[in-house]
Amino acid sequence: MWISCLVLCLLGASADVPVSPPVPLEAAPPVMPTDAPPLTAPATVLLRLTIDEAGEVSRVDVRESAGPSFDRAAMAAALRWRFQPARRGEVPLEVQVDVPVSFVPPAPAEGLASSEPSASPEVGPHPGPLPEGEGADTGMNTGADTLTPTLSQGEREGPSFSTTVRGRGYAPPPSAVGDFQISVGQLADVPRNSASDLMLLAPGVMLANHGGEGHADTIFIRGFDAGEGKDVEFRLNGVPLNEVSHAHGHGYADTYFIIPELVHSLRITEGPYDPSQGDFGVAGTVEYQLGLERRGLTASASYGSFASRRLSLVWGPPESSEATFVGLLLRQGHGFGPNRAYANAGVMAQVEFHLGEETRLRLFGTSYASRFSSAGVVRETDVVDGRMPCAADADSQFFCLYDSNQGGAGQRHILSAELQSRLRKGGRFVQQGFVVMRQMRIRDNFTGFLNDVPPIGEDQRGDNTEQYYRGTTVGLRGRYTPGYTLLGQPQPLELGYVARFDDVLTRARRLRANGGAPYGTLFDNQVRTTNLGAYASLRLAPLSWLTLRGGLRLDTFLFGVEDQNRPTSDRQGERIPEESIEAYGFFASPRVTAEVRLSPQLTWLTSAGLGARSSDAAALSDAELAPYARVTAAETGLGWRLGGEGRAHELEVRGAFFGTRVSQDLVFDETAGRNQPVGPSQRLGAFATARYTLLRRLDVQGSVAWARATQPTPGASPWKVWEGTVIPYIPQLLGRLDASVRGDVTVAGLPLGWNLALGHSAIGPKPLPLDRYSEPIFLFDVAARARWKWMELGLTVENLLDARWREAEFNYVSNFRGPDAPASLLATRHFSAGAPRTFRGTLTVYLDFQEEQQP
């Protein structure tokens, strides 16, 4: 069936369409500033322009300064320039352009003759292909049109232009050292099971999953055990993914449905430093940005260990930009041990329309369904002693399980419409509306036969918990940039808002060990939540070497809860087992960043901000002023960049120290099977990361991060963030390496392209309760591929050294020996097994009928 589907879908592939750079139409020269010092040598201001699809300059940034006076003059002129927009085929693109503007001393007088300044510069096009690797980010080589006048104090000519076309819009300036705009690029070659694994490209991030393939990953970031999303805000093309008051944990966010081939980049902001960050942005924000660079059809089918099968089809129409695409992904497998089978399918599609020269509309939709089984956790003592209900060999014991009624299923559907308009004077207005529908059921058992209190005379029924969630989210998001200028400088003021309404059913029940029928309800709530938020941010450059960014965000929440699991009687007699609860919350969070340009390549950033996590509605009482979990965070560090800007190589290095304090933290509670409040917490840490790219041949990124998370001693000074009780389950030391190298070779007269990729994770010991520590983890994943024309063969090996590692590890009391066995009160180590060595072979087909039909 898969093969027939693959053959049918290979019809209609298309060619890559060349990109043409922007062409200047109106470029009046700057006016020589009257307050400028006398020139004795040429002064050059390097500007970075963002030129939109209409050919208008929507943004100007100074990359290299020649002094405040010259900077202002150059920027004021650039805002008036117009271009014929860059195009892919006939489709206009928003691009970035680097423009050097030179101010030169007056020429020696030669008689009384003088020349009049020209209103627009003379254009001297000199097209020519850039060296390989120096073109657009999309892999296209483009020509560069050059204008060659200069500006002097005695005579003025047109400004000179040197353009480097980028096939995608500009990356916003970082709000902190830990604000990463990550282009996946060549590092997509590194073996990854899902789009969630792309988060490992940011320093200090670790993922763990004890629930099976389809269950959201537990995220460790910056010393936070963020659960499945409680401390990290997730967005997909602007659509929020965190689920409020989820039965499995407030803020639950599943990114498993995202098709990795369609992820162009992701922005990971570690810490609450950008005013646009909203609810759940305690440890940071992750936003996936979709796009398909290659036009045409790409089909990939793979088969691997444990009967794993994967089919992906992605298609980009040749006449459209990378914002238009369709993708399909099917996955199925038996899993690497008993009760680990999974199956899921998803489709994602987006189309971009141009409504005139100033407006574009993007429509996005996705639909996804998944079912998976889970082995849960096992007691280490049972594994070591060979008491697990599996074969006696070590591997069978290690990958065994107690309760086969564990796993889950889910569905998710998203529709989004985004309208972007360019206004006069460089302003922009973006408006987005979205609808999200999802349903999920998860079953797990962390304690066996420990917590149930059966009726008198009956046996324990078991602790298996069923968590059910069904919800609909409707929302609007928008931002407005007026495009103001002040003292000749553009002042990028941005105003934004969010309006979100959630209507959800969240419920948890206990299930019988025999048969799985529910026998008790833990909670059953109908929750309606309205979140209204607004922010204002501003960027100022009072000095040539100093940039200030910051703003204020306001969030309000209205909670309405129908508790459908109240007692049937109280002290006054019988009552209806339902109750209505309403609560309101308000939070203001300022954020600020100071950027000091120490040199053209070296920047020092210091950031501070407040963030918040909204309350789980199920924990509120009637008429309560809803408490927030407040986070206060600060960091300082350096960023250094060498190369890039059209050069063959680029090296970017960042490092910082940070500290945070949270007013109300959550830690995993095995009894409830979800995170529970534990009071305030604090963190102290540091990270360093570097990425080096060379042409389109080599891409290497490495990072190391250290963080210490503690609960402060009661009455201790809040400034002593290094003191207190260590919070369990959070690794203190993390390292990550991703590398990909590509090349060409001729074998038997056939030209072949090849690539090798490596991914390595190093995870230090994690503190466990009762002064225990887990074992360190070292994992290696490798991949090799060879391509001939339209066909590519690949092989990936994950966990190359076949390590027996524990993906999640806990320390608590349990009883898995049966309902009649006496329960031990001694805490012992529990773990969920990580995957062993796994092989996967892949066939990828790139069909391009238009290209093949060319003579």
N, C-alpha and C positions, 0 to 999 in steps of 0.2 A: 504493500500500500504506500509506504514511504517513497519507494523508488518511482512508482507511477506518478505520485504527487510532485516529486522532484523534477521529473521529465516535463510534466505539463507546465510547471512554474518557471522553467528555464526559457520559455518563449517570451519574446518581447524585451530582451535586454537592450541596453543602450550604451552610447559612447560617452566618454569623458569629454566635457566641453571646455575649450580653452578660456582663460580669463584675460580680459584686456584691462589695463590700468586706467585710472582716471586721467582725463585730459583737461588742462586749465582753459577756462573760457574767459573769466574776468579775474585779474589778479593785480589790482592797483597797488603800487608800491607803498610801503609804510612812510609815514611822515617822520622826518628827523626830529627826535625829541629836543625841545628847547632847553630842558634841564639836564641834558646829558653832558658829561665832562668832555673836554676837547679830545678828539681822537688823534692818537699818534701811531696807532696800528689798527688793522682791521678787527672788528668785533662781530662775532657770529652768534646768533641765537638759534638754537636747534629746537624747532617746534614739532610737536606731534599733533596732527590734525585727524579728527574723525570726520570722514566725508560720507554722508548718508546716500540713500538710493536716489535722491533728487539732485545730487551734486552739491548740496549745501554743506558748509562747515558747521557741524553741530557741537564740536568740542575742540578746545585748544589747550594743550599742556606744554609747559616748558621742560624740555629734556636736558638742555644745556644752556645755562644762563650767561648773558653778557652784561648783566647789571640790570637793576629794576627799571631804569628809564628805557633802555633798548628792548627789554622784555615786553613792557607795556605797549610800546609802539608796534612791535612785530605782532603781538597778539591782537591788538585792535584792528590792524589791517587784515589779518588772516580771517577774522570773523566776517569780512565783507567779500571774501573771494568765492567764486563759483567755478564748478568743474562739470565736465561731462562725466557722469558717474562711471565707476568701474563696472564691468559687466562680465558675467559668465554666459557666453552666447548672447542672447538678447535680454537676459535677466539682470537688472541692476543690483549691485551689492553695496552694503555698507563696509567701508574699508578704513584702514589707518594709513597715514602718510607722514613720513618724516621730512620736514622742510627746513633747511638751513637758510636763514636770512642774514646777509652780510651787510654791515655798516663799515665803510672804508673812509680813511682821511681824504680831504680835498686834494685833487690833482694840482700840480704847480700851474700857475696862471700862464697862458700862452696868448698874449694879446688881449683884446677885449671881447673875443668871441665867446659865446656861451650856448649851451644846448638846453632846449626845453625838456622837462621831464615828460616821459611818455605816460599816457593814461593806463595803458595795459602793456605788459612786457611782451617782447617778441618771443615767439615760441620756436624753439629749435629742437624738434623731436629727434631723438637718437635711439630708436628702438633696438633692442637686442636681448637675447635670452640671458637671464641670470644664471650664474653657476649653479649646478645641482645642489639642492639643499638650501638655496638662498631665496627661494620664491615664497609663495604664500604658505600659511600654515596648513592649507589643504593639500599640499603636495604638488601645486601647479607652478610651473616656471613661467614668468611673465616678463614683458619688456618694461623699460623705465623711460618715460619721457622726461627730458631735462630742459629747464629754462636757465639761461645763464647771465642775466643782468645782475648788478649789484647796486647798493645804495650808498651814496657819498654825501658829504656835507656841502659840496659845491654843486654837484649834479646828481640826479637820481635816475636810476634805471630800474627795471623790474626786479623782483626778488628771484633768487635762484631756487629751483625745486629739485629734490632728489627723492624719488618715491620708492617705497617698498610695499608692494600690495599684500594685504593679508585678507584671506578669503572669508574671514569671520569678523564680527564686531569686536570692538575694543574690550579688553579686560578692565574692569573698574579698578581704580587704585586701591591697594590693600588698606583695610581699616586697622590692621595691626601686623606685627611680624608673623603671627600665626594665622593670617588670612591668606589662604592659598587658592589661586585660580589655576587648577590643574588641567592641562591638556593631556589627554590620555596618550595620543600619538602612538609612537612605536612601542610603548610599554603595554599596548594591548596584546603583544605577542606573549607576554608572561602568562602562564597557566592560571586561570581564574574560573571558579565554578559559577559565579553570578556577578551581577553588577555591584552587589554589596562589597565584594572583595576589592573593588576599585578604591574604597576608602582607605585601604592600606597604603596608598600613595602619599598620604599625609602622615607626618611624624607623630608618634605617640598613640597610634591607633591599633587596637587588637580586637579581633572578632572571635566569638565562641558560639557554638550552637549545640545545645543538649536536647533539642526538640525534634530534629529530623529535617530533611530537605524540603522546605516549604514553610518551616517555622522561622520567624524573624531572628536575626542574629543578635546576641548580646554584645553590646559595644563597650569597649574600654577605651577611654580617650581622656588625656590630660589628668590622669589620676582619678577619673570618675568611672564607677560602674554604672553606666548609663542604661542598664537593662536593655530592653528592646526599644528604647526611644524616650524614656522619661526625662533625660537630660540633654537630648540632642534634637534640635528642630530639623525635620526633613521636608524637603520640597522637591517636586519634579516639574520642571518648566514653570515654576511659580505656584503649583498646586500643592497645598499642605498634605502630608502623609500621616502625621501623628494622629492617633485616634484617642479621643478624650474618654476618660472613665472606662477604658477597656477592661474586660474581666480578667485578662492575663496580666494587666499592668497599665496604669495610667500613662498615656503617651505612646502606646505600642505602635511601631512603625515597621511595616514589612516592605522591603525593597526587592524581594526575590522576584517580583513580577517584571522588573525592568529588563529589557533585552540589552545585553552588554554591547552588542554590535552597533546599537543606536546611541550610545553615550559618547558624545563628542568631548565633553569636559565636565568637570564638577568643581564647584566652589565649596571649600571646607573652611569655615571661619571658626577657629578654636578660641572660645571665649566670647563674652557678650559685648563686642566693641563696635558693631555696626548698628545704627538706629533702625535699620530695616529688619533686624532680627526680632522675632516675636516669641510667643509662648513655647516653652520647652527649650529655649536657647540658653540653657544654663552652662553646659560645657561647650556648646558651640552649635553651628548650623551647617547642614550638608544640603547642597542643592545640586541635583543632576540636571545637566543641560544637554538636550538631545540634538542630534544632527547627523546626517549621513553624507560624508564628503564624496564618496565615490558614486557616480551616477551609473545607472544600470542595475542589473540583477546579480546578487551574490547568493549562492546556495551552498550550505555547508551541512554535511551529515557525518556523524561520528558514532563509533561503537567502542566500548571499553570494558574494563573489569566489572564484574558483578552485573553483567547484562545491561550496562548503562547505554542508553541511546539518546541521541540529541539531533534534532533537525532544525536549522534556522534558515529563513529566507528573508532577505532584505532587498528592497527595490527603491531606487531613486529615479524619477522620470528625468530624461536628459535635458529637457527644456526648462527645468526648475532649479531653484537653489537647494542647498543642503538642508533647508528647513522643511522641505517636502519629502516624505518618505513613507514607506509601509514596511512593517516587519512582522514576522511570525516565528514563534519559538515553541517547540515541543520537546519535552524531556520525560524520560521514563527509565526506571531501573529497579533492581532488586535490593540495592543497598549493600553495604559491606559487612553485614551480619544479619542475624535473625530479626525480624520485625522492623526493618528499615526500608521497605519498598516505598516508592514515590512515583507520582505521575502528575504533570502539570502542563498547561498550555496557555499561551498568551499571544495577543496581537496588539500592535501599537501602530498608529497612523497619524500623520500630521500633514496638513496642506497649507500653503501660504498664498494668499491672494494680494495683489496690489490694486488698491482702490484709488487710482490716481497716483500722482507723483509724490504726494505727501503722506499717504496712509497705506498701511498694510494690515491684513487680517490673518491670524493664524488660528486654525481649528485643529484641535488635538483630541484624540480618543484612545482608550485602551480598555481591553477586556481580558480577564485572567481568571483561571480556576485551577485549584490544586488540591491534591489529597496525599497524605503522607503518614507513615507509621513511625513510631519512636520506640527505642529500647529503654529510654529513661536512664536512671542512675543505678549503680550497683555498689554494694559494700566491698571495700578493698579486702577486708578479712575473709569474706566468702570466696573471693577470687583466688587469693593466695592459698587458702585451705582446700580449694577444689570443691566447694559445696554448691556451686551454681548448677541449675538444672539443664546442663548441656554436656557435651562430651568432655572427657577428663583432660584432654590436652590443653596446654597453656593458652593457645590462641582462642579456642572455643570458650574457655572460661572467661577470658578477657572481654570478648565481644558478646557475652550472653546477656540475659535480661530476666527479670522477675515477672513482670506484668505485661502481657501481650495486648491489653486493652489500652494502649497509649498511642497517641498520634493526633491527627487533626485534619481539617479540610477548610478551605476558604475560597472566597470569590471576591473579586474587586473590579469595579467598572468606573471609569473616569471620562468625563467630557469637559473640555475647556475651550474657551474662545478668548483670544487676546487681540486687542486693537491698539496699534501704535500709530500715533500721528505726530508729524513734525509741525511745530508752530512757528510763528514769526520770531525773528531775533534769536534763532537757534534753540527755542524751547521745544519740549517734548511732552507728550501726554500718552500714558499707557493705561489701558483699562482691561481688566481680565475678569471673566466670570467662569465659575466652575461648579460641577456637580460630581460628588463622589458617593458611590454606593458600595458597601462591603458587608460581608458576613463571614464569621469564623467560628469554629468549634475546636477546642483543644482539650485533650485528655492526658493527664500525667499523674504519676504517683511517686512522691519523694520519700515517703515514710513507711509504706507497706501497711502494717496493722498496728498503728500506734495511737492515732488521735480519735478514732470513733468511740463514742460512748453508747453501746448498744442497749436496748431494753433489757430489763432484768431477766436473766435466764437465757439470753441469746448470745451467740458468738459475735465477735467483732466482724463487721461487714467490710472493712477495708477503707483505705484513705484515698482511693483514686478520685481525682477531682475533674469534673467537666466544667470548662469555662466557655461560655457562649456569648457571642457579641454580634449584633446586627445594627447597622447605622447608616444614616444618610447625612451627607454634608452639602450644604449650599453656601456659596460664598462669592464675594467680590474682592478684588485687589486692584489698587491703582497707584500710580505715582505721576507727579507733575514736576517738570523742570522748566521754570520760566525763561531761563537764558538771559538773566540780568547781567549787566556789566557795571563795575564800579571803579572809578579812577583808571579807566582803560583796561581793567582786568575782568575777564569773565568770572562771575561768582556762581559756581554750580550749586545753587540752592535746590534741594529736592524735598518735595512734600509727598507723603504717601499715606495710605490708609488700608485697612483690612476690615471686612465685615464677614463673619462666619457664623453659621447656625448649624448645630448638630442635634439630630434626633436619634437617640440610640437606645437599644435594649441591651443591658449587660447583666449577666447572671452566672452564678457558680453553684454547682451541686456536687454532692458526694455520690459515687457510684459503687454498687456492690462488686465485690471481687468475683463472684460467680454470676455471670450473665450480663453484668454491666448496667443493670437497671438503676435509675436514680432512687436514693432512699432518704436524702435530706437536702435542704436548700440552705446554702451559706448566705447568699444575698441575691436579690432579684429586683432590679431597678430599671425604671424607664426614665431616662435622663434627657433633658433638653437644655442646651447651653448656647448662649449667644455671646460672641466675642467681638467687641468693637475696639479697634486700635488705630492710632494715627501717630505719625512721626514727622519730624522735620530735621533735615541734615544740611550742613553747610560746610564748604571747603574754602578756606582763605589762605592767601600767600602774602603775608605782610612783608616778608623779606625774600630775597632771591633764594636763600638757602633754607627757609623755614616754611612749612605748610601745616596748617591746622585744620583738622577735620573733627566733626562732632555733631551732636544733636540730642534731641530729647524724644522719647517714645512714651506714649500713654496707652494703657490697656485697661479695658473694663470687661467684666464678665457678669452675666446674669445666669444663675443656675436654677433649674427647676427639676425636682426629683420626685418621682412617684415610687415610693418604697413599697413593694408588693410582698414583702416577707416579714411583716410585723406579727407580734403574738396575737393569738385569737382571744386573749383575755388579759386583764390587768387587775389591779387592786379594786377597781370599781366595777368589775364584772366583765361580761363578754364585750368584744369590740370587733370591728371589721379589720382584717389583717392587712390594711393598707394605710399609707400616710403620705401626705404631700409636704415637701420641703422646698423652701426658696431661700436663696442666698445671693449676695452681691459682693463683688470684689473690684478693687481699683489699684493700679500700680503705675508709678512713674519711674522711668529708668533713663537717666542721662548717660551718654557715652562720649568720649573725647580721645583724640589721638594727635600727638605732635610728631611731625616728621622733620628731621634735620638732615639735610643733604651735606654730608661731610666731604664728598667728592662726587664726580659724575657717576662713579660706580658704587659708592658706599653710602648707605642710608641708615640712620639711627631712628627707630620708632619707639615711642613710649605711649601706652594706651591704658585707659582705665574705664570701667563701666559697671553698671548694675544690670542684672538680668533677673528673670523670674520663671517659675514653673507654676501654672495654675493648680488649683486644688482638685483632687479627685472628688467629684460630686457625691460619690457614695459615702464619703466620710464627713459630710457637712451636716449641720443641724439647722433647724428652721430659723429664719431671720438672722443668720450669722453673717458678720462681715468676713467674707471668705478670706482665709489666710493664704498667702503666697509663700512658696519657698523662694527666698531672696538670695541672690548670689552677688557678692562684691568681688570684682576681679581686676587685676592689674598685671601688666607685663612690660618688659623693656628688652630690646635686642637690636641686632644689626642685620641688614640685608646687603649682600654684595653681588653684583652682576657684571659679567664680563662677556663680551661678544654679543651675539644676537643682532637684531636690527639689520637683517640681510646678510650677516656674515656666516661663514661656514660652520662656526662652532658657537656654543653658548654654554656658559657656566653660571649657575645661580646658587648662592649659599645663604642660608639663614640660620640664625640661632637666637635664643631668648631665654630669659628667666621669667617665671610667672608665679603668682600666688592667688588663691581664691578662698572665699569663705561662704558657706551655704548655711542659711538659717534653719532649714529643715531638710535633712537628707533622708534617702531611702536605701535600705539594704535588703538583700534577698532573705526571705524567711521561708525555710523549707516546710514549715508547718502549714502555712497558707499557700505555698506554691507561687508566691508573688512577692514584690518588694513591699516593705513595711517601714513606717517612719521610725527613725532612731535619734532624732535631734540634730543639733548643728554639727557641721564638719568643716574641715579646712584642708588646703592642699598647697604644697610647695614643690616646684619642679623646674625643669629646664629641658630644652630640646635643641638639636642641630640637624640640619638637613641640607643636602646638596644634590643638584641634578646637572648632568653634563650631556650635551647632544653634539654630534658631529655629523654635518650634512644630514643625509637620511640613512646613515650607516650605523651609528652607535647612539644609544640612549641608555644612560645609567643614572639611577637615583638611589641614594642611601640616606638613612636617617637613624638617629638614636635619641631616646627620650627617657628621662627619669622623673618620677613623681612619687611623692609620699603623701598619702591621704590619712588623716587622723581625725578622731573626735576630741575636741578640746577638753581639758580638765575643767570641771566646774569652778568658776571664779577666776580662771586664769586670764591673763591679758590677751585680748584678741590679736595683738601684734605678734605673739609668739606662735606663729603658724607651724613651727617645726616640732612643737610639743604636743603630747596627747596620746591616746590609745589608737593604734594602727587599725584602720578599717579593713576587714577581711575581704579576700577574693580579688583584690585589685593589684595587678602586677606593678612592681616599682620600676622595672627596667625593661625596655622594649627596643629592639633593633629590627630594621627591615632593609633589604636590598632587592632592587628590581633592575634587570639589565637585559638589553636586547641588542644584537648585532646582526646586520644584514649585509649581504654581498652578492656577487654574481660569479658564476663559474661556467665553463664549457665542458660538457661531458659527451663524448662520442659525437662531437660536432653540434650538439644541442645546447643552446644557451639556457642556463637554469639560474633562477634566483633562489637564494637560501637565507635562512635566518635561524639563529640560536638564541634562546631566552632562558633566563634564570630568575627564580624568585626564592628568597630566603627570609625566614622569620626566626628571630631569636627572642625568647620570652623568659625573663628571669623568674625566680621563685615567687609565687603568690602567697601572701600571708593568709593563714586559715585561722579560724577560732581556736582558742586555747593554746596560743603560741606555737602553732604548727605552720609548716611551710610546704608548698608543693615542690615538685621537681622542676628544674628548668626544661624548656622545650626548644629544640632546634629542628626546623623543617626546611627541606630543600625541594623545590619543584623545577623541572626543566622541560623545555619544549624545543623541537626541531621541525623545520618545514622546508620543503623544496617546491618551487613553482616553475612550470613550463607553460608559457603562453597563458591559456585560460584555465589551467588546471593546477591545483596545489594539493600536495599530500603532507600531512603533519602527524607528529607523534608527541604526546605529552606524558610525563611521568610525575605524578604528585607523591609527596613523601618518598623521595628517591631512596633514602636509606632505610625505609620500612621501619621507622621508629614506632614503638608502642607508647603512644602519648595520650594524655588525658585532656580532652578538649575542655571540660569543665570539671572542677574539683571542689568538694565541700567537706565540712566536718560537723556532724550533728548526730543526734540520737535517732535510731530507727528500729523497726522490727519487720523483717521480710521473711521470717521463718514460718509464719502462719498465724491464724487467729488464736490458736491455743497456746502458742509458745510464750513463755514469760519474756516481757520486754526488758532489755538491758537499759540501764540509765547512763551508760558510758557512751560518750560521743566517739564516733569512729569516722574514718575517711570514706567518702563516697565519690564516685566519678562517673562521667559518661565518656566512653571510649572515642578517641579520634580515629579517623580513617587510616587504614594501612596503605602500603604502596599501591597505587592505582595507575593503570595504563589506559590510554585512550588514543585511538587512531581516527584521523579526520580527513575527509575528502571535501575540498572546497572548489567550486566551479565559478569562474568569472566569465560570463557570457556577454559579449558586446557585439551584437549583430551589425550595428552601423559601422563599427570599426572594421569588422571582418569583411564587409562588403566594399570597402574602399579599395581602389586599384593599387 
